[in-house]
Amino acid sequence: MSFSEKISNETHGVGHTLSQAHPVTSQNSVITQGIQSIGVQAWDKGCFNVKISKLKK
């Protein structure tokens, strides 16, 4: 597994820890099912920020 795949895979795991589901549309996202090597995308960052801000309340 390449470095970018490892980073994407770990980020995917963090997303599930934050109760993030796989996207139902074809988003560029590390949360998409399967091994990704694209790195964290804007969609991921936005979703993670929403989840984290809810946890802070």
Phi and psi restraints in degrees (value plus and minus 20) as a CYANA .aco file:
   2 SER   PHI     -95.1   -55.1
   2 SER   PSI     146.6   186.6
   3 PHE   PHI     -79.0   -39.0
   3 PHE   PSI     -65.4   -25.4
   4 SER   PHI     -85.8   -45.8
   4 SER   PSI     -53.8   -13.8
   5 GLU   PHI     -87.1   -47.1
   5 GLU   PSI     -59.4   -19.4
   6 LYS   PHI     -83.5   -43.5
   6 LYS   PSI     -65.3   -25.3
   7 ILE   PHI     -81.9   -41.9
   7 ILE   PSI     -65.9   -25.9
   8 SER   PHI     -82.8   -42.8
   8 SER   PSI     -61.4   -21.4
   9 ASN   PHI     -84.5   -44.5
   9 ASN   PSI     -63.6   -23.6
  10 GLU   PHI     -86.3   -46.3
  10 GLU   PSI     -59.3   -19.3
  11 THR   PHI     -84.6   -44.6
  11 THR   PSI     -58.4   -18.4
  12 HIS   PHI     -77.7   -37.7
  12 HIS   PSI     -65.5   -25.5
  13 GLY   PHI     -82.6   -42.6
  13 GLY   PSI     -60.6   -20.6
  14 VAL   PHI     -82.2   -42.2
  14 VAL   PSI     -61.1   -21.1
  15 GLY   PHI     -78.0   -38.0
  15 GLY   PSI     -64.1   -24.1
  16 HIS   PHI     -88.6   -48.6
  16 HIS   PSI     -53.8   -13.8
  17 THR   PHI     -81.0   -41.0
  17 THR   PSI     -53.9   -13.9
  18 LEU   PHI    -106.9   -66.9
  18 LEU   PSI      -5.6    34.4
  19 SER   PHI      44.7    84.7
  19 SER   PSI       9.4    49.4
  20 GLN   PHI    -101.7   -61.7
  20 GLN   PSI     110.6   150.6
  21 ALA   PHI    -113.8   -73.8
  21 ALA   PSI     144.4   184.4
  22 HIS   PHI     -83.2   -43.2
  22 HIS   PSI     119.4   159.4
  23 PRO   PHI     -85.8   -45.8
  23 PRO   PSI     124.0   164.0
  24 VAL   PHI    -105.8   -65.8
  24 VAL   PSI     -35.8     4.2
  25 THR   PHI    -125.8   -85.8
  25 THR   PSI     151.5   191.5
  26 SER   PHI    -103.3   -63.3
  26 SER   PSI      56.0    96.0
  27 GLN   PHI    -107.1   -67.1
  27 GLN   PSI     129.4   169.4
  28 ASN   PHI     -98.5   -58.5
  28 ASN   PSI      85.3   125.3
  29 SER   PHI    -175.9  -135.9
  29 SER   PSI     125.8   165.8
  30 VAL   PHI     -96.6   -56.6
  30 VAL   PSI     -29.6    10.4
  31 ILE   PHI    -102.5   -62.5
  31 ILE   PSI     -32.8     7.2
  32 THR   PHI     -77.7   -37.7
  32 THR   PSI     118.9   158.9
  33 GLN   PHI     -82.1   -42.1
  33 GLN   PSI     120.2   160.2
  34 GLY   PHI      84.4   124.4
  34 GLY   PSI     148.6   188.6
  35 ILE   PHI     -92.8   -52.8
  35 ILE   PSI     106.6   146.6
  36 GLN   PHI    -132.6   -92.6
  36 GLN   PSI     133.5   173.5
  37 SER   PHI    -152.6  -112.6
  37 SER   PSI       0.9    40.9
  38 ILE   PHI    -108.7   -68.7
  38 ILE   PSI     -31.3     8.7
  39 GLY   PHI      56.7    96.7
  39 GLY   PSI     156.5   196.5
  40 VAL   PHI     -89.1   -49.1
  40 VAL   PSI     109.6   149.6
  41 GLN   PHI    -123.5   -83.5
  41 GLN   PSI     147.0   187.0
  42 ALA   PHI     -77.3   -37.3
  42 ALA   PSI     -60.2   -20.2
  43 TRP   PHI     -80.2   -40.2
  43 TRP   PSI     -63.0   -23.0
  44 ASP   PHI     -81.7   -41.7
  44 ASP   PSI     -67.8   -27.8
  45 LYS   PHI     -79.3   -39.3
  45 LYS   PSI     -63.4   -23.4
  46 GLY   PHI     -82.2   -42.2
  46 GLY   PSI     -66.0   -26.0
  47 CYS   PHI     -85.1   -45.1
  47 CYS   PSI     -62.8   -22.8
  48 PHE   PHI     -83.3   -43.3
  48 PHE   PSI     -62.5   -22.5
  49 ASN   PHI     -82.0   -42.0
  49 ASN   PSI     -59.9   -19.9
  50 VAL   PHI     -83.3   -43.3
  50 VAL   PSI     -67.4   -27.4
  51 LYS   PHI     -82.6   -42.6
  51 LYS   PSI     -64.2   -24.2
  52 ILE   PHI     -87.0   -47.0
  52 ILE   PSI     -60.0   -20.0
  53 SER   PHI     -84.6   -44.6
  53 SER   PSI     -53.8   -13.8
  54 LYS   PHI     -88.5   -48.5
  54 LYS   PSI     -54.6   -14.6
  55 LEU   PHI     -89.1   -49.1
  55 LEU   PSI     -50.0   -10.0
  56 LYS   PHI     -92.9   -52.9
  56 LYS   PSI     -39.9     0.1
